[in-house]
Structures are given as C-alpha cells and as structure tokens.
Amino acid sequence: MELRVHGVSGAGADQVLDRPHVHQVAGDRSGGFYRTRPGYPGATGTDGVILEAYRWGDLPSGTAVRTLSLVFLLPFMLCNVALWMRPAGHASKHGVVALCRLLALTLTMLYVLSIVGVALDLIAWRCMGIPSCTAGRSWLSWLGGRPPGLRLGVLALVPVAAVGIVWWLGARPGHLFDAFRTAAPATTGSRLSSVGQWDGAPLVGRLRSVHVAAAFATLDVSLLTARADGGASWVMVVLLVATGAVLLACLALLATVRSLDRPGPSAWMDGLTRGLRTIACGLTILVIVHTIASPEPWPQGGELPGYGALVALLFVSQTALLAVLTGLVIWRRGKSPGSSPLRALGAPVFVTVAAGLAVAFSGELDYRVADLLDRDGDTADGLVTSPPLPYKWAIFGFFIAVLAAVLVAGLITVLTRRERWRAAEAIVAADFPHAPPEAAARLRQVERTIARARFTERLEPLTLVYAGLAALGLATSVLGLLQLYPGDVIQRYIGVPAGMVNFLIGMGSYVIAAIILGLVIGGIFAYRTAQFRRYVGVLWDLGTFWPRAAHPFAPPCYAERAVPELTKRITYLVEQGERVLLAGHSHGSVLLAATVLQLPPRITERVALLTYGSPLQRLYSRLFPAYVYDDLLREIGGRVGWRWLNLWRDTDPIGGWIFAPHRPGDRETLTGPAATVDRRLTDPRDVVPPPYDSVPPPIVGHWPCESDEAFTAAERDLTERLRADRRRAG
C-alpha cells in the first residue's frame, strides 16, 4: 500500500489521493488518515496499490484563531526556531540553548512592558490625571482625578490579564496531544529523531512557569520603580528585593539546561518552577495592594517614573545577549568543505529578527495608543503622550533595517541576475534542445521561473544584513537612557536634519503598522485560501515543526503529534502484513524522514520512501545543521534499504535534490546507493501545446505531482522493489 503525506499546501485528502470520494479510517479532524470509499472507482492506485493519505494541515493552523495567533506570536515562534539552528558541534549546544532561552525570556518581559506602557504609563499615569484627556471618554473618566496609586493599581489588572491570556494559550494545546505522548527520550541530541520521540510537555510546563513568574515580576518592577520615585519605604524595599530574587531565579533556571531538560516528570524541578510561579503571583498581589494603599506622595507630570529606563535596559540586555550568542556560534560552528561562510548563523539571525519584530510591535502599540489619546496634537493641561525615547530609537532602527534590507535585496537581485539567468538558459537549452521558434516566449517564461527559484540561495546574505542592522538599532536604544533624541544626535554627528529624522520615525511607525496588517491579512487568507497558504505556509509549518524548547508561548509543535501518529500507523500496517510505500511532499517529506528514524528495523525493512519537492537538503540542512546533515540523510536511506527516490524540479524555489542534482551535462561524482536517490523532473513537460490541447503544459514548480507520469513511474519502481523483497523473503 501507499501512504501519502501532503506538504504546506494543506491539501484535502481527495486532492492528495487524486480521488473525489474519500472517507476517514483513523485519526480525527485535525490529523487523520483517509482512503477511497469502497465501491467507488479508483479505489486502488498504480498496479493495484491501496492508497491512503495522512492529512495534518489543521495541526499547525486549523482554525482562524490559531492562524491569527501565529501572526501575533511570530516573535516567540522565531525565537523558538532559533534554538534548533545551533551549530553541529556538541560543544556549543548548552551555551546556545541557554542564551536562546534567556533571549526568549526578554521577549516575554518586553511583551509585559509594552502593555505596561499603554495601560499604566499612557492611560493611568498620564491621561487619567488630566481632565482634558478624560473629557468625553467614559471608558477613562471613571478613574479620572483619582489618586495615582489607585489608578495604577486598578489598571495593573490589564497586564495581569495579558499575561493570563498567553498563559492560557500556551497551556491549552498540550491537552490536544496527550494521546500521542511518548515516554522514550531521544536516542541522541544531534539527530532529527529528537522531534516527536520525546515528551515535550514537562519541559514546556517548566518554561511556562518560569516565563509567567518573570512576566509578573516585570510588572512588579514597573510598579515598584514608579513608587520609589516618590519615596522609599521598608515595605517597598522588601517587595523590590523579593521581586529581584524571583527574576534572578528565573535567569538561573533557564541557564541550567540539563536540569530543565530532564525528561519526564521531575518532582523537585517541577515543584521548583511551579513554586516560583506561585510566589510571583502572590508578590504581584502584594505589590498592587501596596501601590494602592501606600501613603507616600507621588511625583507629578512626565512619563511613568522609571518606565523608559526599564525599556532601555531591556533593549541593552537583548543586545548584549545577542552579541554573546553570535560570538559563541562563530567560535563553535566549525567549517565543512564547500559550506557557505554564513552557515550555522541561523540562531543569532533568527533571534535578532524575533527581537526586532517584538520591539517594533511594542513600539507601534505605544505609538498608536499615544496618537489616540493625543486628540490631534492637543496637549492642554500639560498632557504629553510621546512614547519613551528607547521606543523612538528602536522604531528608527527598525525602519532603517527594513529600508536597508529592501535596498540590499534589490542590489542582490541585480548583481545575481546575469548569473541566475545564464544558469536558467543553460538548463532550458538542455531540456528543450529542439524547441520550435514559436516557443520562444514560453522558453523565456520557463527561464524566468528557474532564475527566480534560484534566488533562494541568495537569501542568506540578505537576512544577515537585516539582522545586523536590527541589532544595531537595538544597541542605539541605550541612548534613550541618556535622554538623547534621535533627531538631535543624528543632526549633530551625521548632518541629517532633525525634522527628516522625525519624519523617518513617523514613517517607520506606519511601516510597522503596514507589516502587522499584512501579517493579519496573510494569516486570514492562509486559513481561507489554500493557494495563498502555499506562500505563507512555509514559514508557519517550518516554525511549528520544532518543539517549544525555547519559548513556551510559541505556537504548538505539530510534529509532536504527527510523527508519533505516523509511526503508530505505519507500524500497524506493516504488522498487518502490508509493505508500505511512504510518499511525502514538501514538509510532508520532513515528517516522513523523522518518522523513519523512529521505526524499528523490523518495520523499515518493509518500507520504501518517495519524496518530492523536499526541502530536507536545500533548506533544513542549511538552517538546522545539527539536526539535518549528510550522514543523517544517508542513515535514512540505509534504514529503508535505499528504497528511496526523490523527485525535484529546477522551477521549485523550496524543494531540491537530496544527494545529487543529475542535471544534463553535469559531471557525476557521487557513487554508491545515494547516487540512485534523486530524479530530476523536466518542468514543464514541454513548451509547445500537445496535439490534443491548445495551451502548453503548465509550469508546476513546487506543486505536488501525484498525477504526473514521472511520479507514477517512481511509484512503480519502489513497489516493485518492495515486492521483490517480499518474494526473496518468502
């Protein structure tokens, strides 16, 4: 029989099986196995093979709410993915993991500070104390004119609720995967088999407790810092020391990688993290009560005391951690022959992108609420709604990074255009040597598609440039501590007028708003439109493939269910006497690769593997060198007895070859069974219309090819190998 697993398209089971009438035979609506309905035509496939499809598309983004949560939790997701991008050497593992987890904690703290900036700084502290701001706003006037402590204490419930929301979202998905938990730890930490082979719930629970504790401690520090500006008391000092101890405990726990990663339940570690969370919750209650009841006078005017300094210190801490992470990765990554000089830098790059997005989102939230409260520039009664200086520096840096990335992308496009087109022309000339003159336009279209597909290899320097500038933007936020305005500094040292700098900051704010709006629209269309999801689904499915080992509020890992579920189903089918051909498209091939590593030898000796549009070599080996590498791919081939075929196209921007391209005219240097795995497909099949049609065959690119003749030939080849093995065994 043949078990097909779809890719990022989220195709329906009827599309995967290329049959209109299907029914579910195992699983549920989120992840299920389907076959053709009995009694309908086409119940079997090539040479009488029984067809079955595994549909997992609803696991990473099955509902609109979950898809939109991917948008707003994008920084958390990118930070979590970065942990899995560590270099291949074992020496750097624990250091990279600890640094990624510390940076993930700063994102949670920034999330809380952004809500504090809106609820406590802009609304409770600035607006509610000014009659002109609360006038005509019933949603604000109910606390207008009240003592500052009461306003801050009541509005502190807003960040408390915000923490509760992500706490609930982070805990909720775990209940969906309880039936797929396995107690066996990964056999080794440097293989793809670590995905789906171990129970990630204990680690995620510990991380969640630590992050919740740090989130409440961040709120406490904000309130206590503001209270200290009006005069310290022994109660306040005790609360501040206790809060600092909670934060230090959180940092220490995240740095102890071995203890936190302990597999399975651990009474002392689980009790410690839950106890820390409980203490933090109790401290928050005491701090809010102290804020409301403290009799010391409060300062007047300006922003919430200490808030801008806390934001700037957090940005500086992120910059320092990023610098240490980058240095560690460069020091420990090593070099392999023929590898890119940018290889294994994914961890610091992705963390920097995550931090940059988080800062941009936070700054934009502060700016938009400030504009709402400003009443078109009305600052009567001394109301000042300008966001803190660190946010201005951060937004300016983010805009410069985006602008530079766009310019670099254009530069790379222009500089590499001739090389990419030259390669595309050579490929097309070899594929269609006898094309008639009237096919010139179609040939040009194919060349353009191939040239664009080859741009994937040029994304590394682009992301590195953006990450470097984003990190520089974070570093400049320290100038906010010195009360230096971006316009004044840049005009003094660079000569750009301050008015132009302020204009760029405003433009940066609108660019961030446009990016957020684009992500929301993309998330909605990714849920509603399968064709659109193909373009944005690569990011979602790549990000949610990896377990939540860095940030517990990242979207849940679908592989924690899909891999054990596939393993169980394949084992069951083989034990029923079947020989199983596994066919995986795009990310489905990654799921099957991880699944093959889970299967025992008695099962893999009855299994064959067919991959098409696979990103294993082209993307995963570049981004995750510690988990996908040449020896691991050869191990997969050996496990299935080298009954493995991989189909790929030059027009595909995502998938590619596993071991060798086998292009016409290439000098073949690969020998052994690995040389037989890859089969290149000519795309399109022809550049002129066939006799029975009026248009030429389509350019397929990354689309699946279950109805293609080459796919059928690969199916027949592998099923014959399985049958031959059965005859020899019999």
Rosetta blueprint (number, residue, H / E / L):
1 M L
2 E E
3 L E
4 R E
5 V E
6 H L
7 G L
8 V L
9 S L
10 G L
11 A L
12 G L
13 A H
14 D H
15 Q H
16 V H
17 L H
18 D L
19 R L
20 P L
21 H L
22 V E
23 H E
24 Q E
25 V E
26 A E
27 G E
28 D L
29 R L
30 S L
31 G L
32 G E
33 F E
34 Y E
35 R E
36 T E
37 R L
38 P L
39 G L
40 Y L
41 P L
42 G L
43 A L
44 T E
45 G L
46 T H
47 D H
48 G H
49 V L
50 I E
51 L E
52 E E
53 A E
54 Y E
55 R E
56 W L
57 G L
58 D H
59 L H
60 P H
61 S H
62 G L
63 T L
64 A H
65 V H
66 R H
67 T H
68 L H
69 S H
70 L H
71 V H
72 F H
73 L L
74 L H
75 P H
76 F H
77 M H
78 L H
79 C H
80 N H
81 V H
82 A H
83 L H
84 W L
85 M L
86 R L
87 P L
88 A L
89 G L
90 H H
91 A H
92 S H
93 K H
94 H H
95 G H
96 V H
97 V H
98 A H
99 L H
100 C H
101 R H
102 L H
103 L H
104 A H
105 L H
106 T H
107 L H
108 T H
109 M H
110 L H
111 Y H
112 V H
113 L H
114 S H
115 I H
116 V H
117 G H
118 V H
119 A H
120 L H
121 D H
122 L H
123 I H
124 A H
125 W H
126 R H
127 C H
128 M L
129 G L
130 I L
131 P H
132 S H
133 C H
134 T H
135 A L
136 G L
137 R L
138 S H
139 W H
140 L H
141 S H
142 W L
143 L L
144 G L
145 G L
146 R L
147 P L
148 P H
149 G H
150 L H
151 R H
152 L H
153 G H
154 V H
155 L H
156 A L
157 L H
158 V H
159 P H
160 V H
161 A H
162 A H
163 V H
164 G H
165 I H
166 V H
167 W H
168 W H
169 L H
170 G H
171 A H
172 R H
173 P H
174 G H
175 H H
176 L H
177 F H
178 D H
179 A H
180 F H
181 R L
182 T L
183 A L
184 A L
185 P L
186 A L
187 T L
188 T L
189 G L
190 S L
191 R L
192 L H
193 S H
194 S H
195 V L
196 G L
197 Q L
198 W L
199 D L
200 G L
201 A H
202 P H
203 L H
204 V H
205 G H
206 R H
207 L H
208 R H
209 S H
210 V H
211 H H
212 V H
213 A H
214 A H
215 A H
216 F H
217 A H
218 T H
219 L H
220 D H
221 V H
222 S H
223 L H
224 L H
225 T H
226 A H
227 R H
228 A H
229 D L
230 G L
231 G L
232 A L
233 S L
234 W H
235 V H
236 M H
237 V H
238 V H
239 L H
240 L H
241 V H
242 A H
243 T H
244 G H
245 A H
246 V H
247 L H
248 L H
249 A H
250 C H
251 L H
252 A H
253 L H
254 L H
255 A H
256 T L
257 V H
258 R H
259 S H
260 L H
261 D L
262 R L
263 P L
264 G L
265 P L
266 S L
267 A H
268 W H
269 M H
270 D H
271 G H
272 L H
273 T H
274 R H
275 G H
276 L H
277 R H
278 T H
279 I H
280 A H
281 C H
282 G H
283 L H
284 T H
285 I H
286 L H
287 V H
288 I H
289 V H
290 H H
291 T H
292 I H
293 A H
294 S L
295 P L
296 E L
297 P L
298 W L
299 P L
300 Q L
301 G L
302 G L
303 E L
304 L L
305 P L
306 G L
307 Y H
308 G H
309 A H
310 L H
311 V H
312 A H
313 L H
314 L H
315 F H
316 V H
317 S H
318 Q H
319 T H
320 A H
321 L H
322 L H
323 A H
324 V H
325 L H
326 T H
327 G H
328 L H
329 V H
330 I H
331 W H
332 R H
333 R L
334 G L
335 K L
336 S L
337 P L
338 G L
339 S L
340 S L
341 P L
342 L L
343 R L
344 A L
345 L L
346 G H
347 A H
348 P H
349 V H
350 F H
351 V H
352 T H
353 V H
354 A H
355 A H
356 G H
357 L H
358 A H
359 V H
360 A H
361 F H
362 S H
363 G H
364 E H
365 L H
366 D H
367 Y H
368 R H
369 V H
370 A H
371 D H
372 L H
373 L H
374 D H
375 R L
376 D L
377 G L
378 D L
379 T L
380 A H
381 D H
382 G H
383 L L
384 V L
385 T L
386 S L
387 P L
388 P L
389 L H
390 P H
391 Y H
392 K H
393 W H
394 A H
395 I H
396 F H
397 G H
398 F H
399 F H
400 I H
401 A H
402 V H
403 L H
404 A H
405 A H
406 V H
407 L H
408 V H
409 A H
410 G H
411 L H
412 I H
413 T H
414 V H
415 L H
416 T H
417 R H
418 R H
419 E H
420 R H
421 W H
422 R H
423 A H
424 A H
425 E H
426 A H
427 I H
428 V H
429 A H
430 A H
431 D H
432 F L
433 P L
434 H L
435 A L
436 P L
437 P H
438 E H
439 A H
440 A H
441 A H
442 R H
443 L H
444 R H
445 Q H
446 V H
447 E H
448 R H
449 T H
450 I H
451 A H
452 R H
453 A H
454 R H
455 F H
456 T H
457 E H
458 R H
459 L H
460 E H
461 P H
462 L H
463 T H
464 L H
465 V H
466 Y H
467 A H
468 G H
469 L H
470 A H
471 A H
472 L H
473 G H
474 L H
475 A H
476 T H
477 S H
478 V H
479 L H
480 G H
481 L H
482 L H
483 Q L
484 L L
485 Y L
486 P H
487 G H
488 D H
489 V H
490 I H
491 Q H
492 R H
493 Y H
494 I L
495 G L
496 V L
497 P L
498 A H
499 G H
500 M H
501 V H
502 N H
503 F H
504 L H
505 I H
506 G H
507 M H
508 G H
509 S H
510 Y H
511 V H
512 I H
513 A H
514 A H
515 I H
516 I H
517 L H
518 G H
519 L H
520 V H
521 I H
522 G H
523 G H
524 I H
525 F H
526 A H
527 Y H
528 R H
529 T L
530 A H
531 Q H
532 F H
533 R H
534 R H
535 Y H
536 V H
537 G H
538 V H
539 L H
540 W H
541 D H
542 L H
543 G H
544 T L
545 F L
546 W L
547 P L
548 R L
549 A L
550 A L
551 H L
552 P L
553 F L
554 A L
555 P L
556 P L
557 C L
558 Y L
559 A H
560 E H
561 R H
562 A H
563 V H
564 P H
565 E H
566 L H
567 T H
568 K H
569 R H
570 I H
571 T H
572 Y H
573 L H
574 V H
575 E H
576 Q L
577 G L
578 E L
579 R L
580 V E
581 L E
582 L E
583 A E
584 G E
585 H E
586 S L
587 H H
588 G H
589 S H
590 V H
591 L H
592 L H
593 A H
594 A H
595 T H
596 V H
597 L L
598 Q L
599 L L
600 P L
601 P H
602 R H
603 I H
604 T H
605 E L
606 R L
607 V E
608 A E
609 L E
610 L E
611 T E
612 Y E
613 G L
614 S L
615 P L
616 L H
617 Q H
618 R H
619 L H
620 Y H
621 S H
622 R H
623 L H
624 F L
625 P L
626 A L
627 Y L
628 V L
629 Y L
630 D H
631 D H
632 L H
633 L H
634 R H
635 E H
636 I H
637 G H
638 G H
639 R H
640 V L
641 G L
642 W L
643 R L
644 W E
645 L E
646 N E
647 L E
648 W E
649 R E
650 D L
651 T L
652 D L
653 P L
654 I L
655 G L
656 G L
657 W L
658 I L
659 F L
660 A L
661 P L
662 H L
663 R L
664 P L
665 G L
666 D L
667 R L
668 E L
669 T L
670 L L
671 T L
672 G L
673 P H
674 A H
675 A H
676 T H
677 V L
678 D E
679 R E
680 R E
681 L E
682 T L
683 D L
684 P L
685 R L
686 D L
687 V L
688 V L
689 P L
690 P L
691 P L
692 Y L
693 D L
694 S L
695 V L
696 P L
697 P L
698 P L
699 I L
700 V L
701 G L
702 H L
703 W L
704 P L
705 C L
706 E L
707 S L
708 D L
709 E H
710 A H
711 F H
712 T H
713 A H
714 A H
715 E H
716 R H
717 D H
718 L H
719 T H
720 E H
721 R H
722 L H
723 R H
724 A H
725 D H
726 R H
727 R H
728 R H
729 A H
730 G L
